[in-house]
Amino acid sequence: MHSTALKVGELARRTGLTIRTLRHYDELGLVSPSLRTEGRHRLYTLADVTRLQQVVSLRGLGFSLDAIRRMLDEQGTTLLSVIEMHLARLDEQIAEQQRLLRNLQSIAAVLRTRKDVSVDTLIEAIEVTNMLNRYYTEEQLESLRQRRESFGQDRIRQAEQDWAALIEEARTAMANGEDPEGACAQTLAKRWWNLIQQFTGGDPGISQSLNRMYQEEGPETASRGMVDQGLFEYMNKAIEAMRAKKG
């Protein structure tokens, strides 16, 4: 018996495929054992197992058995080329799963801050997720996710409360006609800037993505209704004045 040749039962056991599947492939002429023992037992050779690997990989890519047969009968289809195709597809699937993971994490973050779950809440979560994906790179989203995890829920809730309180104070200052360069607005600007730095971690790339989102989507959409255009412009003037004073 050839040392590299395997009976159908042994091949099934070692590959995790069923005997029924191997026999089905044989009936279709897709993968057939090439050798026979003196006792008429059929054996799979190295070439047969190589072809089986190609079939398994191509099936994993979603090809039908008929399509696989045609591909394997063509010149130039090698084990390496099939495995490279499979690797490329797995890379795509991993990237898709990572995007899904980030999307679900973003939605979960929104839902954790809400006691009720309504259609509007879910739509808002989806909207926020899609918007983040448009403006932040995968690396930036991962960095933001890690920062959020490192903060913990208590610190995140505190930051959300700090933002809400600061926005109301800034809106009051603007309504009272406070000069953006005055002491009151400058104090607000420092707190505003510190909260932005807390979100971005001082990463200039994330800051640029954040600014682009506010410019293109508009502050009301980007902030989920917390900051309107007037307040956005007012605080921008205050922050620009603050940074100018720092030189």
N, C-alpha and C positions, 0 to 999 in steps of 0.2 A: 504494500500500500504506500502511496506517496505520503511523505511526512507532512506536507502542507495541505493535503486534501482532507476535506471534512464531510461527514455524513450530514444529512439534512437536520437530524435531531441535534447534533452537536453544534451546527451552525446557528440553529434557532436559539439554543441555550446561551451561546456565547454572545450573540448580537442583541438578544432581547426581542427578536422578531418571532412570530408564531410559525409553526410548521405549515399551517394553512396558508399564511401569507407567502412563504417561500414556494409552496407548491402552486399557488396562483400565479406568481411571477414566472414559474417554469411553464405552466400551461399557456401563458401569453407569449412565451418565447422571449421574455424580457431578461431573465437571469436563469440559465439552465445549467445544471451540473455537467461538467465536460467529461468526467471519467466514470468508469465502472470497475468495480472489483471483480474478482473471479466469481464471486457469489452473486454478481449482477447488481450489487448495491451501487447507487449513483453517488459520485463524490464531487464536491465543489473545489476547484483549484484556486490558486492565487488570482488568476485572471478573472474567475467567476466572482470571487469575493470583491475584487476591485470594481467590477461592474455593479455589484450589489451596493457598494458604497456610493457609487454615482447615482443609482436609482434612489437610495434613501435620501441623499442630499437634495436631489431635484424634487423629490416628493415634498421635502421640507420647504422648498421654495414655492410650492403650490402648483407645480406642473402636473398635468394628467399623465396617466400611464402611457397613453398613445403618443403624447407629445414627447415623453421621455424616450420611448423607443426610437422615434424619429431622430431625436437629438443624438442618441448614442450610436445610431447607425451612420451619422454624418462623420466626415473626416474632421479631425482637429478637436473633437471633444475628448479631452483627457481627464484623468482623475484630478489632476491639479487644477485644471480650468473649472471643473465642477465645484471643487472645494472652495476655490477663490470666489465663485459666484455665491456660494452658500455663506461664506464669511462676510461678503459685502451686504448680503441681505440681513444677516444677523446684526451687523453694525447699524443698519437702518432701523431694525426692530428695537434694538436697545435704545437708540436715540428717541424713537417714538414712545417707548415706555418711560424714559426719563422725562420727556415733555408731559406725558400724562401724569406722572408722579408730581411734577411741579404744579400742574394745573389743579390737581386734587388738593395739594397742600395749600394752595392759594385760596381755594374755595373753602376748605376747612378753617382757614384762618379767619375768613369773613364770618362763617357760621358760628365760630366760638364766641364772637362778640355779640351774637344775637340770641335772645331767649326763644324767639319764635322763628320758625322756618316756613316761609310763605313762597309763593311763586315769585313775588317781587324780589325777595331776598336771594333766591336762586339765580334769577336773571341778573341781578346786580353782581353776584359772585362770578358768573360766567363773563359778564362784561368787563369786570376788573381784570380777570385772568387773561382774556384776549388782548386787552390794552397793554398789560405788562409784557406780554409776549411780543408785541409789535415794537416796543421801544427798548427793551433790555436784551442783552445777549444772554446766551445760555450760562456763560460764566458769571455774569452779573446777577442773574436770577439765583444761581447756586450760592453766591456770596451773600445775597440778601436772605436766603433761606437759612443759611448757617448762622447769620447774625440774629435772626428771629429766634432760632432755637437756643442760642446762647443767652438771649435776654430772659427767656421764660415768660409765662403768661402774665404774671403779676407786673413785671416791668413793662410789658407791652401794653397792658391795660392802663398803667400809669402814664405812659407816653401818649396814648390816645386821649386820656383826660387832660393832660397838659396841653395838647394841641387844641382841643375844644375850648378850653379856658382862654388860651392865648388868642385864638381867632376872635372870640367875643370881645376881649379887651382891645384888640386891634380895630375891630369894627366900631367900637365905641369911640376910640381915639380919632378915627377918621371922621365919624359923624360929628364930633366936637370940634373939628377943624384943626386938630393938632398938626403942627408943621412936621413933615417927615424927617426933617433935620433937627427937630427939637428934642429936648431931653426925654420926654415921655415916649415918643416914637422910637428913639434910639435905644431905649431900654427894651422895648418890645422887639426891635430888630435883632438885638443880641440874643434874646431868648428864641426867636424864630430861627435864626441862623444856627444856634446850638442844636435845636431839634432836627434841623435838616442834616447837620453833620452826624447826629446820632443815627439817623436813618441810613445815610450813605456810607458811614464809616470813614469819611474823608476821602473816599475813592473818587478821583476826578472823572473817571469814565461813567460811573453811576450818576454822578452829579450832572454830567452832560446829557445822559439819557433822561433823567428826571426833568431837566429844563426843556428838552425837546418835546417831551410828552405834554408839558404844560403849554408850550407855545403852539403846538399843532392841534391838540385836543381842546385847548381852552381850559382855564383854571377850574371852571365849575365842573366840567366833566372829569378832569384829572383828579380833582379832590373829592369827587362824589357829592358835589353840592355844598361843600363846607366853605369854599372860598370863591367869591364871584370876581368878575373882571376888575371892578373898581378897587376892591380890597387887595387883589393881587398886585395891581399897579402901585397902589399906595405903599405896600410893604416892600416892593422892589425898590422904590425910591428911597425908603428908609434904610434898606440894606446897602444900597449903593453908596449912600451918604456915610454910613458906618464904616464901610470898607475903605472909602476915600480918606477918612480921618486916620485910619490905621496906616495909610500910605502903601 
